Amino acid sequence: MDQKYSFAYLGITVIMALLFMQFIMGMYINLYVSFPPMNSITHMGPHNFPSNYIVVMFHMMLGFLILVVSFIMVLLSLRIRNSKLVISSFLSFFFVIVAGISGFLFLFNEKNLYSLLMAISFIIIILSEFYYLYVIKVTENKLK
């Protein structure tokens, strides 16, 4: 197996594991964490910081890590020089950004639209990663 493909397999494995953890934490946040209104006094200081916001912070950090890994996958796809891989990885990267922006906006008003956008982005990213994996398998079989 070519080294660039082994990096691609590693990247897909990492991003899928991170996405799984991100989805579980996102569901927990959606079900059990409520955000006080922005004009509330609770946003004024750290003393009123609920303990379950730690999950929200970890969710945001994982989202940033997913963004970094998806960007690395775009760069790796450009290095492999396969247009299908570039499109697939760029699609994943784009929807990671969409999910991140939706999550940021969700913090301020908890509208269901932003939650839906995050869920749809998750599905598109998963499908894109499976397509990426499929293209790698087909390409490797052609090289044999």
C-alpha positions as CSV (number, residue, x, y, z in Angstrom):
1,M,0.0,0.0,0.0
2,D,1.3,3.4,-0.9
3,Q,2.2,5.7,2.0
4,K,-0.2,8.5,0.9
5,Y,-3.1,6.0,0.9
6,S,-2.2,4.8,4.4
7,F,-2.3,8.4,5.6
8,A,-5.7,8.7,3.9
9,Y,-6.9,5.6,5.8
10,L,-5.6,7.0,9.0
11,G,-7.3,10.3,8.4
12,I,-10.6,8.7,7.6
13,T,-10.4,6.6,10.8
14,V,-9.6,9.6,12.9
15,I,-12.3,11.8,11.4
16,M,-14.9,9.0,11.8
17,A,-14.0,8.4,15.4
18,L,-14.1,12.1,16.1
19,L,-17.5,12.5,14.3
20,F,-18.9,9.6,16.4
21,M,-17.9,11.3,19.6
22,Q,-19.1,14.7,18.4
23,F,-22.5,13.3,17.5
24,I,-23.0,11.6,20.9
25,M,-22.0,14.8,22.7
26,G,-24.2,16.9,20.4
27,M,-27.2,14.8,21.3
28,Y,-26.4,15.1,25.0
29,I,-26.1,18.8,24.7
30,N,-29.3,19.0,22.7
31,L,-31.2,17.0,25.2
32,Y,-29.8,17.9,28.6
33,V,-28.0,21.3,28.4
34,S,-30.1,24.5,28.4
35,F,-28.5,27.9,27.7
36,P,-29.6,30.9,29.6
37,P,-30.8,33.9,27.5
38,M,-28.0,36.2,26.4
39,N,-29.4,39.1,28.3
40,S,-29.4,37.1,31.5
41,I,-27.0,37.9,34.4
42,T,-25.6,34.4,34.2
43,H,-23.6,35.3,31.2
44,M,-21.7,37.9,33.3
45,G,-19.2,35.8,35.0
46,P,-17.6,32.4,35.6
47,H,-19.3,31.9,39.0
48,N,-22.6,31.0,37.4
49,F,-21.1,28.7,34.9
50,P,-23.0,25.4,34.9
51,S,-21.0,22.2,35.2
52,N,-22.5,20.6,32.1
53,Y,-21.1,23.4,29.9
54,I,-17.8,21.5,30.1
55,V,-19.5,19.1,27.6
56,V,-20.2,22.1,25.4
57,M,-16.6,23.2,25.5
58,F,-15.3,19.7,24.8
59,H,-17.8,19.5,21.9
60,M,-16.4,22.8,20.5
61,M,-12.8,21.6,20.9
62,L,-13.7,18.4,19.1
63,G,-15.3,20.4,16.3
64,F,-12.2,22.4,15.9
65,L,-10.1,19.2,15.8
66,I,-12.5,17.8,13.1
67,L,-12.0,21.0,11.2
68,V,-8.2,20.6,11.3
69,V,-8.3,16.9,10.3
70,S,-10.7,17.6,7.4
71,F,-8.4,20.4,6.2
72,I,-5.4,17.9,6.4
73,M,-7.6,15.5,4.3
74,V,-8.1,18.2,1.7
75,L,-4.3,18.8,1.5
76,L,-3.7,15.1,1.3
77,S,-6.2,14.7,-1.5
78,L,-4.5,17.5,-3.4
79,R,-1.2,15.7,-3.0
80,I,-2.7,12.4,-4.2
81,R,-4.0,14.3,-7.2
82,N,-7.3,12.5,-7.6
83,S,-10.2,14.9,-8.4
84,K,-12.8,12.7,-6.8
85,L,-10.9,12.7,-3.5
86,V,-10.4,16.4,-3.7
87,I,-14.1,17.0,-4.2
88,S,-15.0,14.6,-1.5
89,S,-12.6,16.0,1.1
90,F,-13.5,19.6,0.2
91,L,-17.2,18.8,0.6
92,S,-16.5,17.3,4.0
93,F,-14.4,20.4,4.9
94,F,-17.1,22.8,3.8
95,F,-19.8,21.0,5.8
96,V,-17.6,20.9,8.9
97,I,-17.5,24.7,8.6
98,V,-21.3,24.8,8.1
99,A,-21.8,22.7,11.2
100,G,-19.4,24.8,13.2
101,I,-21.2,28.1,12.2
102,S,-24.5,26.5,12.9
103,G,-23.3,25.4,16.3
104,F,-22.0,28.8,17.1
105,L,-25.4,30.4,16.2
106,F,-27.2,27.7,18.1
107,L,-25.5,28.9,21.3
108,F,-27.2,32.3,21.0
109,N,-30.8,31.3,20.4
110,E,-31.2,27.5,20.4
111,K,-33.3,27.5,17.2
112,N,-34.1,24.1,15.8
113,L,-32.9,25.2,12.4
114,Y,-29.3,25.3,13.5
115,S,-29.6,21.9,15.2
116,L,-31.0,20.5,11.9
117,L,-28.2,22.1,9.9
118,M,-25.6,20.4,12.2
119,A,-27.3,17.0,11.8
120,I,-27.6,17.3,8.0
121,S,-23.9,18.4,7.9
122,F,-23.0,15.4,9.9
123,I,-24.8,13.1,7.5
124,I,-23.2,14.7,4.5
125,I,-19.7,14.5,6.1
126,I,-20.2,10.8,6.9
127,L,-21.4,10.0,3.3
128,S,-18.5,12.0,1.9
129,E,-16.0,10.1,4.0
130,F,-17.4,6.8,2.9
131,Y,-17.2,7.9,-0.7
132,Y,-13.6,9.0,-0.1
133,L,-12.9,5.5,1.3
134,Y,-14.6,3.9,-1.8
135,V,-12.5,6.0,-4.2
136,I,-9.3,5.0,-2.4
137,K,-10.3,1.3,-2.6
138,V,-11.1,1.5,-6.3
139,T,-7.9,3.5,-7.1
140,E,-5.8,1.0,-5.1
141,N,-7.4,-2.0,-7.0
142,K,-6.6,-0.3,-10.3
143,L,-2.9,0.1,-9.3
144,K,-2.5,-3.6,-8.6
